């Protein structure tokens, strides 16, 4: 896959805890080629370990509890193609481990809580995503992840959510305004599992989004909706919605359109949309991962400009 821009192309994936950042990032890396991607979790820049946070009352969502200045320096270095000595936060033990030497590959994916905190950091990204799932879904995902992978009890997770209740609107949610695409997974009215969630993309004009009009030239656009709307700040945006129950046929048409728009990456077609804990593939997730990867490929070809 050719790349004209002679520096790493950087993707930001920001959202509250357990909003699906890692799932989205893994899928995008799989499309772009995992051997060509450097994936970094900005949780590694926590300034305090779990015991210290418990004692000082500063949560991981608070910029004061993170080395934001070092994160900014590292982002700027990665954009220049320079290696960094990245800290490591161990989610299993809640401790700060020894740092690791990281070199940027063709694509760098930065996923975490506070990636858009400063203007200088925001200027480093070619594509900025904000994940904003339905709150009930986020709580369910957090309980599942923290009890099965991080050693917490459900009571501890719920207590942590209550303790952080004021931190998300204060520190995380304001970053939504800086995203090129805001992605919201939500339960369909008919119910269903996580493999059949609806997804709503707010497409802001800060990026040249793909032309979906060929999908609306006939009555066969079932499961896909596109309209002009107003964002929460009153600015015009395109809203692309994909139904959780979209058929294989119609999902395939959308995938084919996106792949045809990035022929440079067509050899990377792969099985996407794998949801943790679900037995079926999620078409809305797969299409979301592919849309983000489309923008990364276009950025590498110089179609996007910061």
VOTORKE-992051 format. One record per residue (C-alpha): residue number from 1; chain; x, y, z. Coordinates in steps of 0.25 Angstrom, whole numbers, plus 2048, in hexadecimal, padded with zeros to 3 digits. Example, Ala and Ser with C-alpha at 12.3 -4.5 7.8 and 13.67 -1.06 7.14 Angstrom:
! VOTORKE-992051
(1,'A',(831,7EE,81F)),
(2,'A',(837,7FC,81D)),
! end
This chain:
! VOTORKE-992051
(1,'A',(800,800,800)),
(2,'A',(807,80D,7FB)),
(3,'A',(808,819,805)),
(4,'A',(80C,826,800)),
(5,'A',(80D,82E,80D)),
(6,'A',(81B,82C,812)),
(7,'A',(818,82B,821)),
(8,'A',(80F,822,82A)),
(9,'A',(800,824,828)),
(10,'A',(7FA,826,836)),
(11,'A',(7EC,822,83A)),
(12,'A',(7E6,826,847)),
(13,'A',(7DB,81E,84E)),
(14,'A',(7D6,825,85B)),
(15,'A',(7CA,822,864)),
(16,'A',(7C6,81E,872)),
(17,'A',(7CA,811,879)),
(18,'A',(7C5,805,872)),
(19,'A',(7BF,80C,866)),
(20,'A',(7C5,802,85C)),
(21,'A',(7D2,809,859)),
(22,'A',(7DB,7FD,858)),
(23,'A',(7D1,7F5,850)),
(24,'A',(7D0,800,846)),
(25,'A',(7DF,802,846)),
(26,'A',(7E2,7F3,844)),
(27,'A',(7D9,7F2,838)),
(28,'A',(7DF,7FE,831)),
(29,'A',(7ED,7F9,833)),
(30,'A',(7E8,7EC,82D)),
(31,'A',(7E3,7F3,821)),
(32,'A',(7F0,7FB,81F)),
(33,'A',(7F9,7F0,822)),
(34,'A',(7FD,7ED,830)),
(35,'A',(80C,7ED,82C)),
(36,'A',(80A,7FB,827)),
(37,'A',(804,800,834)),
(38,'A',(809,805,841)),
(39,'A',(7FD,805,84B)),
(40,'A',(7FF,80D,858)),
(41,'A',(7F5,80D,864)),
(42,'A',(7F6,81B,86B)),
(43,'A',(7F3,815,878)),
(44,'A',(802,812,879)),
(45,'A',(804,820,87C)),
(46,'A',(7FD,81F,889)),
(47,'A',(805,827,894)),
(48,'A',(800,81E,8A0)),
(49,'A',(7FE,810,8A2)),
(50,'A',(7F1,80A,8A7)),
(51,'A',(7F5,80B,8B6)),
(52,'A',(7FA,819,8B4)),
(53,'A',(7ED,81D,8AD)),
(54,'A',(7E5,817,8B8)),
(55,'A',(7ED,81F,8C2)),
(56,'A',(7ED,82D,8BB)),
(57,'A',(7DF,82D,8B6)),
(58,'A',(7E4,830,8A7)),
(59,'A',(7DD,827,89D)),
(60,'A',(7E3,822,890)),
(61,'A',(7D9,82B,889)),
(62,'A',(7DF,838,88F)),
(63,'A',(7EB,83E,887)),
(64,'A',(7F2,841,894)),
(65,'A',(7F3,832,896)),
(66,'A',(7FA,830,888)),
(67,'A',(807,835,882)),
(68,'A',(800,83D,877)),
(69,'A',(80D,845,874)),
(70,'A',(815,838,872)),
(71,'A',(80A,833,869)),
(72,'A',(80A,83F,861)),
(73,'A',(819,83F,85F)),
(74,'A',(818,830,85B)),
(75,'A',(80D,833,851)),
(76,'A',(815,83E,84A)),
(77,'A',(821,834,84A)),
(78,'A',(819,829,844)),
(79,'A',(813,833,839)),
(80,'A',(822,836,835)),
(81,'A',(825,827,834)),
(82,'A',(82D,827,841)),
(83,'A',(82D,81B,84B)),
(84,'A',(828,81E,859)),
(85,'A',(82B,817,867)),
(86,'A',(81C,814,86A)),
(87,'A',(818,812,879)),
(88,'A',(80F,806,87C)),
(89,'A',(803,806,885)),
(90,'A',(800,7F7,889)),
(91,'A',(7F1,7F6,889)),
(92,'A',(7F1,7E8,890)),
(93,'A',(7FA,7EC,89C)),
(94,'A',(7F7,7FB,89C)),
(95,'A',(806,7FE,89C)),
(96,'A',(80F,806,894)),
(97,'A',(819,7FD,88C)),
(98,'A',(826,800,886)),
(99,'A',(825,808,879)),
(100,'A',(826,802,86B)),
(101,'A',(82D,807,85E)),
(102,'A',(823,80A,853)),
(103,'A',(826,80D,845)),
(104,'A',(81B,813,83C)),
(105,'A',(816,80B,830)),
(106,'A',(80F,810,824)),
(107,'A',(802,812,82D)),
(108,'A',(801,815,83B)),
(109,'A',(7F4,813,843)),
(110,'A',(7F3,81B,850)),
(111,'A',(7E7,816,858)),
(112,'A',(7E4,81A,866)),
(113,'A',(7DD,824,86F)),
(114,'A',(7E4,832,86D)),
(115,'A',(7EA,832,85F)),
(116,'A',(7E4,83F,85B)),
(117,'A',(7E7,847,868)),
(118,'A',(7F0,852,862)),
(119,'A',(7F0,859,855)),
(120,'A',(7FE,854,852)),
(121,'A',(7FA,846,854)),
(122,'A',(7ED,848,84B)),
(123,'A',(7F6,84D,840)),
(124,'A',(7FE,840,83F)),
(125,'A',(7F2,838,83B)),
(126,'A',(7EE,835,82C)),
(127,'A',(7E1,82F,830)),
(128,'A',(7DA,831,83E)),
(129,'A',(7CF,828,843)),
(130,'A',(7C6,829,84F)),
(131,'A',(7BE,81D,854)),
(132,'A',(7B1,821,85B)),
(133,'A',(7A9,814,85D)),
(134,'A',(79C,814,865)),
(135,'A',(79F,815,874)),
(136,'A',(798,808,877)),
(137,'A',(7A1,800,86D)),
(138,'A',(7AD,807,872)),
(139,'A',(7AA,803,881)),
(140,'A',(7A7,7F4,87C)),
(141,'A',(7B4,7F4,874)),
(142,'A',(7BC,7F9,880)),
(143,'A',(7B7,7EF,88A)),
(144,'A',(7BA,7E4,880)),
(145,'A',(7C8,7E8,87D)),
(146,'A',(7CC,7EC,88B)),
(147,'A',(7C6,7E0,892)),
(148,'A',(7CC,7D6,887)),
(149,'A',(7D9,7DC,884)),
(150,'A',(7DD,7E6,88F)),
(151,'A',(7DA,7DE,89B)),
(152,'A',(7CF,7E7,8A1)),
(153,'A',(7C2,7E3,8A7)),
(154,'A',(7B5,7E9,8A1)),
(155,'A',(7B3,7F1,8AE)),
(156,'A',(7C1,7F7,8AD)),
(157,'A',(7BE,7FB,89E)),
(158,'A',(7B1,802,8A2)),
(159,'A',(7B7,809,8AD)),
(160,'A',(7C2,80E,8A4)),
(161,'A',(7B8,813,89A)),
(162,'A',(7B1,81B,8A5)),
(163,'A',(7BE,821,8AA)),
(164,'A',(7C1,825,89C)),
(165,'A',(7B3,82B,899)),
(166,'A',(7B8,839,898)),
(167,'A',(7C5,837,891)),
(168,'A',(7BF,832,883)),
(169,'A',(7B7,83F,880)),
(170,'A',(7C3,847,886)),
(171,'A',(7CF,841,87E)),
(172,'A',(7CA,837,874)),
(173,'A',(7BE,83B,86E)),
(174,'A',(7C3,849,86A)),
(175,'A',(7CD,842,860)),
(176,'A',(7C1,83E,858)),
(177,'A',(7C1,84C,851)),
(178,'A',(7CE,849,84B)),
(179,'A',(7CB,83C,844)),
(180,'A',(7C9,83B,835)),
(181,'A',(7C0,82F,837)),
(182,'A',(7B7,82C,843)),
(183,'A',(7B3,81E,844)),
(184,'A',(7A7,819,84D)),
(185,'A',(7A3,80B,84E)),
(186,'A',(795,809,854)),
(187,'A',(78B,7FE,856)),
(188,'A',(780,7FD,84B)),
(189,'A',(772,7FE,84F)),
(190,'A',(770,7F0,84D)),
(191,'A',(77B,7EC,856)),
(192,'A',(786,7E2,853)),
(193,'A',(794,7DE,857)),
(194,'A',(7A1,7E6,855)),
(195,'A',(7A3,7E1,847)),
(196,'A',(796,7E8,842)),
(197,'A',(798,7F6,848)),
(198,'A',(794,802,840)),
(199,'A',(79F,80C,83D)),
(200,'A',(79E,81B,83A)),
(201,'A',(7AA,822,834)),
(202,'A',(7AA,831,835)),
(203,'A',(7B3,835,829)),
(204,'A',(7B8,843,82B)),
(205,'A',(7BE,84B,81F)),
(206,'A',(7CC,84B,824)),
(207,'A',(7CE,83F,81C)),
(208,'A',(7CA,83C,80D)),
(209,'A',(7C1,830,810)),
(210,'A',(7BE,825,805)),
(211,'A',(7B2,827,7FC)),
(212,'A',(7A7,81E,800)),
(213,'A',(79D,822,7F5)),
(214,'A',(79F,816,7EC)),
(215,'A',(799,80E,7F8)),
(216,'A',(78C,816,7F7)),
(217,'A',(78A,815,7E8)),
(218,'A',(780,80A,7EA)),
(219,'A',(776,805,7F5)),
(220,'A',(781,7FB,7F9)),
(221,'A',(787,804,804)),
(222,'A',(780,7FC,80F)),
(223,'A',(788,7FE,81C)),
(224,'A',(78F,80B,818)),
(225,'A',(78A,819,81B)),
(226,'A',(791,826,817)),
(227,'A',(78C,834,81B)),
(228,'A',(791,842,81D)),
(229,'A',(78F,846,82B)),
(230,'A',(793,850,836)),
(231,'A',(79E,84C,840)),
(232,'A',(79C,850,84F)),
(233,'A',(7A3,85D,84C)),
(234,'A',(79A,860,841)),
(235,'A',(7A4,85E,836)),
(236,'A',(79F,856,829)),
(237,'A',(7A4,847,829)),
(238,'A',(7A1,83B,821)),
(239,'A',(79B,830,829)),
(240,'A',(79E,821,824)),
(241,'A',(796,817,82B)),
(242,'A',(797,808,829)),
(243,'A',(78D,7FE,82F)),
(244,'A',(791,7F3,838)),
(245,'A',(789,7E9,830)),
(246,'A',(78E,7ED,822)),
(247,'A',(78F,7E1,819)),
(248,'A',(79C,7DB,814)),
(249,'A',(798,7DF,806)),
(250,'A',(796,7EE,809)),
(251,'A',(7A2,7EE,813)),
(252,'A',(7AA,7E8,807)),
(253,'A',(7A6,7F3,7FE)),
(254,'A',(7AB,7FE,808)),
(255,'A',(7B8,7F6,80A)),
(256,'A',(7BA,7F5,7FB)),
(257,'A',(7B8,804,7F9)),
(258,'A',(7C3,807,804)),
(259,'A',(7CD,7FD,7FF)),
(260,'A',(7CB,802,7F0)),
(261,'A',(7CE,810,7F5)),
(262,'A',(7DB,80C,7FB)),
(263,'A',(7E1,802,7F0)),
(264,'A',(7EF,804,7F6)),
(265,'A',(7EA,7FC,802)),
(266,'A',(7E1,7F1,7FB)),
(267,'A',(7EB,7E6,7FE)),
(268,'A',(7E9,7E8,80D)),
(269,'A',(7DA,7E4,80C)),
(270,'A',(7D8,7DC,819)),
(271,'A',(7CD,7D7,823)),
(272,'A',(7C9,7E3,82C)),
(273,'A',(7BF,7E6,836)),
(274,'A',(7C3,7DC,841)),
(275,'A',(7BC,7E0,84E)),
(276,'A',(7C2,7DB,85B)),
(277,'A',(7B8,7D1,861)),
(278,'A',(7AF,7D0,855)),
(279,'A',(7AE,7C4,84C)),
(280,'A',(7AA,7CB,83F)),
(281,'A',(7B1,7D6,837)),
(282,'A',(7AC,7E4,838)),
(283,'A',(7AA,7EB,82B)),
(284,'A',(7A8,7F9,831)),
(285,'A',(7B6,7F7,838)),
(286,'A',(7BD,7F1,82C)),
(287,'A',(7B8,7FD,823)),
(288,'A',(7BC,807,82E)),
(289,'A',(7CA,801,82E)),
(290,'A',(7CB,801,81F)),
(291,'A',(7C6,810,81E)),
(292,'A',(7D1,814,828)),
(293,'A',(7DB,80C,821)),
(294,'A',(7D7,813,814)),
(295,'A',(7DA,820,81A)),
(296,'A',(7E8,81B,81E)),
(297,'A',(7EB,816,810)),
(298,'A',(7E6,823,80A)),
(299,'A',(7EF,82B,814)),
(300,'A',(7FB,823,810)),
(301,'A',(7F8,827,801)),
(302,'A',(7F8,836,805)),
(303,'A',(7E9,837,803)),
(304,'A',(7E7,83C,811)),
(305,'A',(7EF,848,816)),
(306,'A',(7F1,84E,824)),
! end
